[in-house]
Amino acid sequence: MSHIQAMDEALQTENPAPAEIPRPRKSTSFYVKRAVGLILLLALSAVFFYSAYTKLGVFLHWNTAADKASFPISVYSDDNVFDSFQWTFFDLGFNSILVTGILARLMIGLEVLLGLFLLLHIFLKQFTYKAVIAVLAVFIVYLLVVIMKQGNSGNCGCFGNAVTMTPLQAIWKNLAMIAVTLVLWKIYPVKPYRHQEYVCLFVAALALSTPFLLRFMYVGTDPDQPKTATTIDLSPLYQYTPAPTVDLRKGKHIIAFMSLTCPHCKKAAYLLQIIHHEHPDYPLYMVLEGADAHLKTFFDETHAENVPYLYFHHTDDFTKLAGPSVPSIIWVNNGNVEYKSTYAYYQLDPNFMAQWFKK
């Protein structure tokens, strides 16, 4: 045996290499941070899910014995909830119902996406925390605009009609969510796991498409044009007292004939008051029919008392003017009916109105 080999054997015998380097033990604070971080992350995710759920207006109902249902859970839709949220985008200057419909569905999809990204720990520190803060900051800016334009009153719609919050309360809520996100960024950084990019793509596609699948989107937002020349005799409106303060027989007007108890009429009136608020120069007019007892309820639900209207309680004449179905919305030009929307309140498109008024 050579001298060098003997030295190697001696060294290996005296200082054997450790089989495995022991890992340092994690401190108690590490586990406390993990537990607190997980609770905060689940709470933040739940807020995004609940916000999307309450705005979408597609709800789950737990059936009882009195419901006599075949399944323990049923699904029902409240169109008023989603429409109210969709029409808030008019406040941001969007004049197209088609555009506001797309934006509303994408916004709900974004909330679902952020909730899922948090729940599934997808790129938390690399993307999700940053996206949450950015989205909440945009919401805060929007709420500040609402306060400047309309004051700190009414329901901001952050949770649909399930939880009523003023715009200022919603701002504090969003600031609290940002604070929670910053805490998570500090104490809960989770490393990306394998194939996370594929999970990310699947979750994004699922989240953003869900509102479009659950909420059918009307794409035909233009009113219907009569196939033949049509006129309307509005003189019955002026045979009684009170009469309209404007002459609807001259010039261009959009006249909505509505019943005080009709749910779709209430939607049309709610949309008209939003359009009137944003475009007070548009010649909009409502002709309302129904019992006196329903008038206050109608305005309480639609907030349309500022839209020019006539309470016309002459049923026979109303039916001759409106036709068999309401809401009956006619676009008249010197007594000529150029467009008409029956039942289709979603055809009250501000962008189309602007183009028509300029012709």
HUPE-V443661 format. One record per helix or strand. SS is the DSSP state (alpha for helix, beta for strand). FROM is the first residue (numbers start at 1). TO is the last residue. Records with the same first field share a line. If there is no record, write none. Layout:
SS = FROM-TO ; FROM-TO
//
This chain:
alpha = 3-14 ; 28-56 ; 65-67 ; 79-92 ; 97-119 ; 124-150 ; 167-187 ; 196-214 ; 234-238 ; 263-278 ; 292-302 ; 315-322 ; 345-347 ; 350-358
beta = 58-62 ; 73-77 ; 159-159 ; 163-163 ; 224-224 ; 230-231 ; 252-259 ; 284-289 ; 309-311 ; 328-333 ; 336-342
//
